[in-house]
């Protein structure tokens, strides 16, 4: 990831975008795990600061964890996730 920021900076780019949702931190129904966030989102924000590149963080609530689809079938009422449309 750091190579991207270094190259982007060399090319004169000053903006990066990333997207994340609940599936990144809710690995299990009763457990919040911030490890992936620390290794990706927080690292990306830190690198943006280091290389003077603005980072647009889109928090997408529609990225449900797999266990939520299994437990609450009505959140996929059109069947897009399971290919039943």
C-alpha positions, 0 to 999 in steps of 0.5 A: 500500500505504501508503494501506491502512495509513494508513486501517486505522490511522485505522479502528482496525484493528491487524492485516494479513495477507499470503501469499507463496511460492517463486514470489515469489523463484524466477523462474528455476530457478537465480536467486533474485530478491528484488526483488518481496519487497523491494517487497511483503513487506518494505515491508508489514512496514516499514509495519506497524511504522510504523503500529503494525499487526501483520502476519501473514506466511504463507509458503506453500510450495505456491506453486510457480513456473511453471518448477517445474511444467513441469520436475517434472510430478509435483508436480501429480500430480492435475492441479489446476494444469493443469486435468486432473483 
